[in-house]
Amino acid sequence: MTTWEFEAEIESYYERGEEGARLTRSPRGRLEFARMQDLLRRKLPGGSLDVLDVGGATGIHSQWLAEDGHRVTLIDPVASQVAVAAELPGVTAVVGDARELPWGDATFDAVLLMGPLYHLTDRAHRVQAIAEAKRCARPGGVVAAVTINRTSGWCDWLLSQSNDIDRKISAEDSLRILGDGELRFSDQDMFTTAYLAHPGEVFEEFADAGLKAPAQYAVQGFPGYIPELERLIDEPEARRHLMDGLRVIEAEPSLLGASNHLLTVAQVPS
Ligand SMILES: C[S@@+](CC[C@H](N)C(=O)[O-])C[C@H]1O[C@@H](n2cnc3c(N)ncnc32)[C@H](O)[C@@H]1O
C-alpha cells in the first residue's frame, strides 16, 4: 500500500476508460505510438529484458514489449486500467505509485516512466519518481521517461486557429501554460492535471535523482503539429520519409522543445 496521495481528479479522468484507445485514435497519437516503438527498440539495452512500465495504464506499450520477448511488469494507480493490463499475455500488472515502487533494488533492466512525470506537479515528487526508477533498475540498465513539452498547449492553440478540431484550448489558457507549465482544466475533455516541462528541467530533475547527462529525444518532433498529419501517416512512402527524418532530428537540442512529447533516457551507473 502506498503512502503517497494520488490526485482524485487524475484518477477520475483515467477511470473514464479512454486511455486504451488514445494512441490509435488521432494521427498524432498514432505517430506517438510508432515513434515510441522506434525509439525504445533502439534505445533499450539489447536482448530479452526485465522491463517495468510505470504508469503503463491499460498496457498499450507493455503489450508490444511482451510480444517483442521482454518480461514485462506494469504498475499504475488506476485499478480499472491495471485490470485490463493484467489480461495481456506475458504482462504482470499491479496497482501502485511511481513514487514508491514495491520492488527491491536492481530488479529490472529497464524502467519506463511514460506518464507519471507529467502528472506529478510537484518537482520533488518527480525527482522522487525518477530516483525510485533508478533504485529498481540494475547497474547498466536504463531509466526512460516521457514528458509533455511546455510548448504543447500553445502549439495546440496555434493549430486550432487553422484546423477544425473538436477540443480547443483557449488563447488565454495556452499562453498562461506556456509561462508556468501548470495544466488544470475544469473540463476533463481537454485533459487532466499535468505539468508541462521544458527539456532542460527534465535533464536537471534526472541529475537531482542521481542520473547524470541523460540523452533526450523528440518523440513526434515539430512534424507532429503539421495540419493534415493523417495523410503523412497513411501514405506508406510519406510515412517512411517522416519516420526517417524524425530519426535524423530526434536528438537535435534546438528542436527538442518543439515536440509534443520528449523522451529522456539515462543509463544507470555500474
Ligand atoms: C497518458 S497515460 C500514459 C499511458 C502509457 N504509459 C502511454 O505512454 O501511453 C498516463 C498514466 O500515468 C499514470 N500515472 C499518473 N500519476 C502516476 C503516479 N503517481 N504513479 C504512477 N502512474 C501514474 C496514470 O494513471 C496514467 O495511466
The ligand as an SDF file (V2000), in Angstrom:
LIG
                    3D

 27 29  0  0  0  0  0  0  0  0999 V2000
   -1.4400    9.4040  -20.5430 C   0  0  0  0  0  0  0  0  0  0  0  0
   -1.2930    7.9240  -19.5820 S   0  0  0  0  0  0  0  0  0  0  0  0
    0.1060    7.1480  -20.3820 C   0  0  0  0  0  0  0  0  0  0  0  0
   -0.0860    5.6790  -20.6030 C   0  0  0  0  0  0  0  0  0  0  0  0
    1.0670    4.9890  -21.3200 C   0  0  0  0  0  0  0  0  0  0  0  0
    2.2070    4.8300  -20.4470 N   0  0  0  0  0  0  0  0  0  0  0  0
    1.4920    5.7170  -22.5650 C   0  0  0  0  0  0  0  0  0  0  0  0
    2.6200    6.1710  -22.6370 O   0  0  0  0  0  0  0  0  0  0  0  0
    0.6750    5.8560  -23.4840 O   0  0  0  0  0  0  0  0  0  0  0  0
   -0.5860    8.4390  -18.0400 C   0  0  0  0  0  0  0  0  0  0  0  0
   -0.6060    7.3330  -16.9960 C   0  0  0  0  0  0  0  0  0  0  0  0
    0.1830    7.7430  -15.8540 O   0  0  0  0  0  0  0  0  0  0  0  0
   -0.4460    7.2220  -14.7130 C   0  0  0  0  0  0  0  0  0  0  0  0
    0.0080    7.9690  -13.5160 N   0  0  0  0  0  0  0  0  0  0  0  0
   -0.3360    9.2110  -13.1320 C   0  0  0  0  0  0  0  0  0  0  0  0
    0.2550    9.5130  -11.9590 N   0  0  0  0  0  0  0  0  0  0  0  0
    1.0040    8.4410  -11.6110 C   0  0  0  0  0  0  0  0  0  0  0  0
    1.8290    8.1310  -10.4860 C   0  0  0  0  0  0  0  0  0  0  0  0
    1.9870    8.9900   -9.4780 N   0  0  0  0  0  0  0  0  0  0  0  0
    2.4350    6.9160  -10.4570 N   0  0  0  0  0  0  0  0  0  0  0  0
    2.2610    6.0250  -11.4740 C   0  0  0  0  0  0  0  0  0  0  0  0
    1.4820    6.2760  -12.5380 N   0  0  0  0  0  0  0  0  0  0  0  0
    0.8430    7.4560  -12.6010 C   0  0  0  0  0  0  0  0  0  0  0  0
   -1.9200    7.3990  -14.9940 C   0  0  0  0  0  0  0  0  0  0  0  0
   -2.7280    6.5890  -14.1620 O   0  0  0  0  0  0  0  0  0  0  0  0
   -1.9840    7.0120  -16.4680 C   0  0  0  0  0  0  0  0  0  0  0  0
   -2.2740    5.6510  -16.6260 O   0  0  0  0  0  0  0  0  0  0  0  0
  1  2  1  0
  2  3  1  0
  2 10  1  0
  3  4  1  0
  4  5  1  0
  5  6  1  0
  5  7  1  0
  7  8  2  0
  7  9  1  0
 10 11  1  0
 11 12  1  0
 11 26  1  0
 12 13  1  0
 13 14  1  0
 13 24  1  0
 14 15  1  0
 14 23  1  0
 15 16  2  0
 16 17  1  0
 17 18  1  0
 17 23  2  0
 18 19  1  0
 18 20  2  0
 20 21  1  0
 21 22  2  0
 22 23  1  0
 24 25  1  0
 24 26  1  0
 26 27  1  0
M  CHG  2   2   1   9  -1
M  END
$$$$
